[in-house]
Amino acid sequence: MSAAGARHAYEVNRARIASLWAEARPVSADDAAGRYLARSGVALGASPAALRLHPALDYWHMQADRKPVCLGRFPALLALFEVDTYPRGLQGAPVPHAVALLRIYLAADGSLAPVPAPIKLTGKAGPALGACARLAPSDSTSRVMGMAVGIAPALRIAKAARMPVWAVPDAALLAHARWPCGLRSLHVFVDTRDPAQWQPAAELARKASACGLQVFPMVADMAHAEGVHTVPQFTATRL
């Protein structure tokens, strides 16, 4: 794709992300998104600013003949992924830039919608490497936070570890996660069930350590079933 084509795609995606986000509302415990989080072991308190519920989102599926078809409208949990930009240079204050939305299509009871791929990312609204769902503000006092893969796992870890935790959408992107300026300590959480997280977590730990952060690689036992979950147990380990 040409540079002009990429810029046009970014603008189209930016408008779409803004439109979907404006149509959504904060998550509550008694809506489909709140029920989904509860089934995933997350007791929802105040809704994170990076999460919203879209009440009825079209689900489009590409058929074998490459023709898109709408399979219906479903409630969807939206997670906003952002990266910091520096329009005034690195000495200026960072400005978060929304680059993608994760859409989790749901049934009314909080289970995943009966569609071919209920979890999807939108197209990107700019260079997205390093983008995170900022599920809590970073701790400006202790300057400590964690990084994990997945929205629900990050929220469960945050409650158990009592620290802000941001999320990346998949294991490979953990290696590129960007932490906020001024951070002193980064906890990198790895799910014991997912071997694909080990190498990216080690790479993130290496980068953070090279930048002068205290890095704490942590193994998290995140085994759970819908409706039943285990409080994450953490073990420090070398990656």
N, C-alpha and C positions, 0 to 999 in steps of 0.2 A: 504494500500500500504506500502511496506517495505521502509526503509530509502534509500536503494540503488535504488529502483524503483522511489521514489520521486525525488532523485537527477537526475536520467536519464530523467524524465519528465521535470524537470526544465531546463536541458541542451537543450533538444529538443525545448522547448518553447522559450528559449533564442535565439537560432539560427533562429527560425522562425520570432520572433519579429525583430531581427537585419536585416534579409533579407527584410521583408516588409517595414521597415523604410528606408532602403537604396534604395528601388525601388520607393519611394515616393518623392515628391518635395514640396517646400513651397507653402502655399495656396495663391492664388491671387483673387482679387475681381471678375475677369471674368471667373473663372473656376467653376466647379460644387460645390466644397466646399465653395467657396466664395459666390455663389448664395444661398446655403443652409443657411449660416450664415446671409445673408441679409434677407432672408425670415423669419428667427428667430429673427429679430430685432437687428442684430449686424452689425454696419457699420465698415467694416474691414479696419484698417489702416495697420500698419506693422504686418505681420503674426507672431503670437506667435511661439517661437521655439518648443513648445510642440505639435504643429499641423502641419500636412502635408496632401497632397492629393495624394492618390494612383490612377493613371489614369485608371486602369482596373483590379479590384481585383475579383478573383473567389468567387462566393457565393455557399457554400456547404450546402445542406439541408439533414437532416436525415429523411428518409422515414419511414412509419409505419412498414416496414419489417426490419428496422435497417440498411438498405443499404444507404450509402451516394450518393447523386446525385448533380452534378453541375448544377445550374439553370441559369448560365450565368456569364458574367463579367460586373462589374459596377464600375464607379468612387466611391471612398470611402474617407471620411474624417477620418484620423487617429489621435487619441489623445494618447500621450505617458504618461503613469502613472509610477511614480518613487518614490522610498523611499531612504533615506540617509543611507549609510553604513559607518562604521568607521574602516577601515582596520588598522589604526595606534592608535586605542583606542579612548576613548571619548575626550581626549585632542587634538587629531589631527583633521585635516580638514575633513569634511564629503565628501563622494564621492557618487553622485547620482547613483542609480542602477535601470535600466528599468525592470519593473516586469510584465507589461501587456500593450496591445494596445486596445483601444476602437475603433471599426470600425463602421462607420455610412455609410451604402451603399446608394448611391444616383442615381437619374436620372440626365440627362444632365442639366435640368433646375433648379436643386437644391432641388427638392422635394425628399422625401424618395423613394428609389427603390421599385418596386412592388414585394417584396419577403416576406416570412412569418415572418421574424424577422430582420428588417433592421439595428438594433443596436445590436452589439455583442462585448463581450470581448474575447480576446484570452486566451489561457491557461496561467497560471502564470509561470514566470521565477524565482521563489524564493518566500519566505514569503512576501506576498503583503499587509498585514493589515496595514493601514495607508497611502497607496500610494495615491498620488494626481497628477493631471495634472497641471503642473506648468506653468500657462498661462501668467505669468509675473514674473520678478525677484522680490523678496521681497525688500521692501524699506530700504536700508541700512542706510539712514539718520534718518527717523522717526521711523523705525522698526515697522511699522504698516501694517497689511494686513487683508484680509478677506478670508472666506472659504464658499463655496456654493456647491449645488448639481447640476450637469449638466454643460456641456461645454458652450452652448449658454447662459443660465442664468448667469453663472459666468462672461462671457465677458460683458453682458449688465450691470450687477451690477458694474463691475470694471469701466466702462465708466461713469456711473451715480454717483458713490461714489468717483471717482478719487483716487482709491487706487488699489494696486495689489490684485487680487483675484485668489485663486487656486480652483480647482474643484475636487469633488469625483464623482464616476459614479452613485451612488444611495443613497437613504436616509439612509439606515442602516449603510453604511460605513462612514457617517458623524461623528459618535461617535468616530471613530478611526483615523481620519485625523491627520497627523503629520505636525506641523508647523516648520519653519526653526529655527536653533539656533540663539540666539540673538534677537529674536522677543520680543517686549514689549507690543504690543496691538493687540488683535485678535478680529475682527468683525465676528460673526457667523450669516450668513444670512439664513433666513427661508422663503420659499415660502408659502404664505397664502393659496394657492390652494392645498397644499400637507400636510395633517395632519401627515403623516408618518415621516416627518422631525422633528417634535417637540421634541420627546424624545431623538433621537440621538443628536440633537443640544444642548439640555440641558446637556447631558453627556459630549460632547466636551467642552462646556463652563465650566463645573465643573472641568474637567481635567486641562484645561488651567489656570483657576483661582488657582487651587492647586499648579501649577508650578510657580506662581507669576506673571502671565500676567494680564494686564488689559483686561477684557473681555466685549464686547459690543454685547449682543444678539440683532439682528435686524430682524424685520419682513419686507419682501419685497413683494410688490404687483407686481407680474410678469405676470399678465394676458396679453395675446397677441394672435393674430391670424396670420397665415402665411401672410406675406406682410404688416401687420399692427401691430405695437407694442406700448406699453405704457412704457414711461420712468419709471423705478422702483422708487417707493416711499417708503421710509424707516421710520420705527417707532421703537424706542428702546422699549424693553419689557422685562419682567421677564419670564424666561423659567423654 
